Amino acid sequence: MIEKNKKTEYALIDVARLFFCICIVFLHSGAYHMAPGEWYVLHCLLRLAVPFFFVVSGYFWGRGLHCGHADLRERLIHYINRLLYPYVVFSMINIVLAVLEMVLNGVDGRKIVFRVLRSILFYPYGALWYVWASMIAVILLSWFIKREKLKLGILLGIILYCLALLMNSYYFLTEGTKIQRIVDIYLKITTSARNGIFVGFIFMAIGVSLARADEMQKERGMGLYWLLLTASFIGLLAEVTYIRRKNTADDHSLFLSFLVLIPSLVKILLNYEISIKRERAVLCRNLSVGIYYLHRIILSIIIIVAMIFGVPVNRPINFVITLVICVALCMTTYKTKREPFFTLLK
């Protein structure tokens, strides 16, 4: 039996990555509107995806740092370089598609310039805010890790995340106060509080903390994590019900329960194994990356074509077509290994 801290294969995490990536496509296609109980499907399932990716990313980045006793600067540079290349490439493609869509919608030229600049600086098109946020978060994390102040970083991250809640799901708590004016100005300039400072930082810090606990073999029974998962999911249901029909901001995707729910979920998945070939687990992992980068591009192209020909977009069909095209492109790329596509999509 492999020792816990020597484990190197996490097939269940890889499968979960692909599942949550498909959830993101389902969300962005708008197909979830057709699901029974869409409000709860959206917030209690689909919205788990991005914080899950942050925690998992933080865990494996931190695991490589602590288990391998790697140089912090080298790990940071490697992480940034791995994300920066696809980020730049896919950002340019998504900007072109976004501009074309705005032109077709008759948006004023000055507004187009403003929106593009805002996206570049604060909230990238193509769902790439997650990639941008990951790079910012890991840079901030490195500062705290270098000074051995990870716990302080987590405390600061929780405070920042609570501020993000006021600019998202809990916006109604600011109504009629001076804070509301500040929040409104901030969101008008930056679009969203979902970035590396307010959101990515805390979840990646928690992921690193989980990796550090594994390295130090601070092990607790899985029963505790199942209890935390259950309790926090009940808390999420309460939060989702509470904010319904209240005045929220941005996309009302952030919840306090996530701070316990997501780490508990990740910890459970890390500690259970499934019978699956390594090649298939790696394929799931690669597909989760490729589909994530491609899906917004495909969705935008479908919308643009529909606008040009005056054809209404069917959301469920849009979801299926997008997913099939993304998987086909990824599988073809993995099989042929043609560069630069192979490097970009895995």
RANORZI-V141135 format. One record per pair of residues at least 12 apart in sequence whose C-alpha atoms are under 10 Angstrom apart, sorted by the first residue. I is the first residue (numbers start at 1). J is the second residue. If there is no record, write none. Layout:
BEGIN
I;J
I;J
END
This chain:
BEGIN
4;214
4;215
4;217
4;219
4;270
4;271
5;63
5;67
5;211
5;213
5;214
5;215
5;216
5;217
6;67
6;214
6;215
7;270
7;271
9;270
9;273
9;278
9;281
9;282
10;269
10;270
10;271
10;272
10;273
10;274
10;278
10;281
10;282
11;269
11;270
11;272
11;273
11;274
11;275
11;276
11;277
11;278
11;279
11;280
11;281
11;282
11;284
11;285
12;266
12;268
12;269
12;270
12;271
12;272
12;273
12;274
12;275
12;276
12;281
12;284
13;56
13;266
13;267
13;268
13;269
13;270
13;271
13;272
13;273
13;274
13;281
13;284
13;285
14;56
14;269
14;280
14;281
14;282
14;283
14;284
14;285
14;286
14;287
14;288
15;269
15;274
15;276
15;280
15;281
15;282
15;283
15;284
15;285
15;287
15;288
16;49
16;52
16;53
16;266
16;269
16;284
16;285
16;288
17;49
17;50
17;52
17;53
17;56
17;284
17;285
17;286
17;287
17;288
17;289
18;49
18;281
18;283
18;284
18;285
18;286
18;287
18;288
18;289
18;290
18;291
18;292
19;46
19;49
19;284
19;288
20;45
20;46
20;47
20;48
20;49
20;50
20;52
20;53
20;288
20;292
21;46
21;49
21;50
21;53
21;285
21;287
21;288
21;289
21;290
21;291
21;292
21;295
22;46
22;49
22;287
22;288
22;291
22;292
22;295
22;319
22;323
23;42
23;45
23;46
23;47
23;48
23;49
23;50
24;46
24;47
24;48
24;49
24;50
24;127
24;291
24;292
24;295
24;296
25;46
25;291
25;292
25;294
25;295
25;296
25;299
25;318
25;319
25;320
25;322
25;323
26;42
26;46
26;295
26;315
26;316
26;318
26;319
26;320
26;322
26;323
27;41
27;42
27;46
27;47
27;319
28;46
28;127
28;295
28;296
28;299
28;315
28;318
28;319
29;295
29;296
29;299
29;300
29;313
29;314
29;315
29;316
29;317
29;318
29;319
29;320
29;322
29;323
30;314
30;315
30;316
30;318
30;319
31;314
31;315
31;316
31;317
31;318
31;319
31;320
32;46
32;315
32;316
32;319
33;315
33;316
34;315
34;316
35;316
39;240
39;241
39;244
40;236
40;237
40;240
40;241
42;240
42;253
43;236
43;237
43;239
43;240
43;241
43;252
43;253
43;254
43;255
44;233
44;234
44;236
44;237
44;239
44;240
44;253
46;253
47;252
47;253
47;254
47;255
47;258
48;253
48;254
48;255
48;258
48;261
48;262
48;265
49;262
50;130
50;199
50;200
50;203
50;253
50;262
51;130
51;199
51;200
51;202
51;203
51;204
51;254
51;258
51;259
51;261
51;262
51;263
52;203
52;204
52;207
52;258
52;261
52;262
52;263
52;265
52;266
53;130
53;134
53;200
53;203
53;204
53;207
53;262
53;266
54;130
54;131
54;133
54;134
54;137
54;196
54;199
54;200
54;201
54;202
54;203
54;204
54;205
54;206
54;207
54;262
54;263
55;200
55;201
55;202
55;203
55;204
55;205
55;206
55;207
55;208
55;209
55;210
55;259
55;262
55;263
55;265
55;266
55;267
56;203
56;204
56;206
56;207
56;208
56;210
56;211
56;262
56;263
56;266
56;267
56;270
57;134
57;138
57;203
57;204
57;205
57;207
57;208
58;134
58;137
58;138
58;141
58;200
58;201
58;202
58;203
58;204
58;205
58;206
58;207
58;208
58;209
58;210
58;211
59;203
59;204
59;205
59;206
59;207
59;208
59;209
59;210
59;211
59;212
59;214
59;263
59;266
59;267
60;204
60;207
60;208
60;210
60;211
61;75
61;76
61;79
61;138
61;204
61;207
61;208
61;211
62;75
62;138
62;141
62;145
62;204
62;205
62;206
62;207
62;208
62;209
62;210
62;211
62;212
62;215
63;207
63;208
63;209
63;210
63;211
63;212
63;213
63;214
63;215
64;208
64;211
65;208
65;211
65;212
66;208
66;211
66;212
66;213
66;214
66;215
66;216
67;211
67;212
67;214
67;215
67;216
68;215
72;142
72;143
72;145
72;146
73;139
73;142
73;146
75;138
75;142
76;135
76;138
76;139
76;141
76;142
77;135
77;139
79;134
79;135
79;138
79;139
80;131
80;132
80;134
80;135
80;136
80;138
80;139
81;135
82;135
82;343
82;344
83;131
83;132
83;134
83;135
83;344
84;131
84;132
84;135
85;343
85;344
86;128
86;131
86;293
86;340
86;341
86;343
86;344
86;345
86;346
87;124
87;126
87;128
87;129
87;130
87;131
87;132
87;293
87;344
88;128
88;132
89;293
89;344
90;124
90;125
90;126
90;128
90;293
90;294
90;296
90;297
90;344
91;119
91;120
91;124
91;125
91;126
91;127
91;128
91;129
91;293
91;297
92;120
92;124
92;125
92;126
93;125
93;126
93;297
94;124
94;125
94;126
94;127
94;128
94;294
94;296
94;297
94;298
94;300
94;301
95;115
95;116
95;117
95;119
95;120
95;124
95;125
95;126
95;297
96;116
96;125
97;125
97;126
97;296
97;297
97;298
97;300
97;301
97;304
98;112
98;115
98;116
98;125
98;126
98;297
98;300
98;301
98;304
99;112
99;113
99;115
99;116
100;112
100;300
100;301
100;304
101;300
101;301
101;303
101;304
101;305
101;307
101;308
102;115
102;304
104;304
104;307
104;308
105;304
105;307
114;189
115;189
115;190
115;191
118;188
118;189
118;190
118;191
119;189
119;190
119;191
120;132
121;189
121;190
122;189
122;190
122;191
122;192
122;193
122;194
122;195
122;196
123;190
123;191
123;192
123;193
123;194
123;195
124;191
125;296
125;297
126;292
126;293
126;294
126;295
126;296
126;297
126;298
126;299
126;300
127;292
127;293
127;294
127;295
127;296
127;297
128;292
128;293
128;296
129;192
129;194
129;195
129;196
129;200
130;194
130;195
130;196
130;199
130;200
131;195
131;196
131;200
131;293
132;195
132;196
132;200
133;194
133;195
133;196
133;197
133;198
133;199
133;200
133;201
134;195
134;196
134;197
134;199
134;200
134;201
134;203
134;204
135;196
135;200
135;201
136;195
136;196
136;197
136;200
136;201
137;195
137;196
137;197
137;198
137;199
137;200
137;201
137;202
137;203
137;204
137;205
138;196
138;197
138;200
138;201
138;204
138;205
138;208
139;196
139;201
140;153
140;196
140;197
140;201
140;205
141;153
141;154
141;157
141;201
141;202
141;204
141;205
141;208
142;205
144;205
145;205
145;208
150;205
150;206
150;208
150;209
151;205
151;206
151;209
153;201
153;202
153;205
153;206
154;201
154;202
154;203
154;204
154;205
154;206
154;209
155;202
155;205
156;198
156;201
156;202
157;197
157;198
157;199
157;200
157;201
157;202
157;203
157;204
157;205
157;206
158;198
158;199
158;201
158;202
158;203
158;256
158;259
159;198
159;202
160;193
160;197
160;198
160;199
160;201
160;202
161;193
161;194
161;197
161;198
161;199
161;200
161;201
161;202
161;203
161;254
161;255
161;256
161;259
162;198
162;199
162;254
162;255
162;256
163;183
163;193
163;198
163;199
164;183
164;192
164;193
164;194
164;195
164;197
164;198
164;199
164;254
164;255
165;193
165;194
165;198
165;199
165;248
165;249
165;252
165;253
165;254
165;255
165;256
166;179
166;180
166;183
166;193
166;248
166;249
166;252
166;254
167;179
167;180
167;182
167;183
167;184
167;186
167;187
167;192
167;193
167;194
167;248
167;249
167;250
167;251
167;252
167;254
168;183
168;187
168;192
168;193
168;194
168;247
168;248
168;249
168;250
168;251
168;252
168;253
168;254
168;255
169;239
169;240
169;243
169;244
169;246
169;247
169;248
169;249
169;250
169;251
169;252
169;253
169;254
169;255
169;256
170;239
170;242
170;243
170;246
170;247
170;248
170;249
170;252
170;254
170;255
170;256
171;183
171;184
171;243
171;246
171;247
171;248
171;249
171;250
171;252
172;243
172;246
172;247
172;248
172;249
173;246
173;247
173;248
174;247
174;248
175;247
183;249
184;249
187;249
187;250
191;250
192;249
192;250
192;251
193;249
193;250
193;254
194;250
194;251
194;253
194;254
199;254
202;259
203;258
203;259
203;262
203;263
206;259
206;260
206;262
206;263
207;262
207;263
207;266
207;267
209;263
210;263
210;264
210;266
210;267
211;267
222;264
222;267
222;268
222;271
222;272
223;268
224;264
224;268
225;260
225;261
225;263
225;264
225;265
225;266
225;267
225;268
226;261
226;264
226;265
226;267
226;268
227;264
228;260
228;261
228;262
228;263
228;264
228;265
229;257
229;258
229;260
229;261
229;262
229;263
229;264
229;265
229;266
229;267
229;268
230;261
230;264
230;265
231;257
231;260
231;261
232;256
232;257
232;258
232;259
232;260
232;261
232;262
232;264
233;257
233;258
233;260
233;261
233;262
234;257
234;261
235;255
235;256
235;257
235;258
235;260
235;261
236;255
236;256
236;257
236;258
236;261
237;257
238;257
239;255
239;256
239;257
240;252
240;253
240;254
240;255
282;346
283;330
283;331
283;334
283;346
285;346
286;330
286;331
286;334
286;345
286;346
287;326
287;327
287;329
287;330
287;331
287;334
287;345
287;346
288;327
288;330
288;345
288;346
289;330
289;344
289;345
289;346
290;326
290;327
290;329
290;330
290;331
290;333
290;334
290;341
290;342
290;343
290;344
290;345
290;346
291;322
291;323
291;324
291;325
291;326
291;327
291;328
291;329
291;330
291;345
291;346
292;326
292;345
293;326
293;344
293;345
293;346
294;322
294;323
294;325
294;326
294;327
294;329
294;330
294;345
295;319
295;322
295;323
295;324
295;325
295;326
295;327
296;322
296;326
297;322
297;326
298;318
298;319
298;321
298;322
298;323
298;325
298;326
299;318
299;319
299;321
299;322
299;323
300;322
301;322
302;318
302;321
302;322
303;318
329;341
329;345
330;342
330;344
330;345
330;346
331;345
333;345
333;346
334;346
END
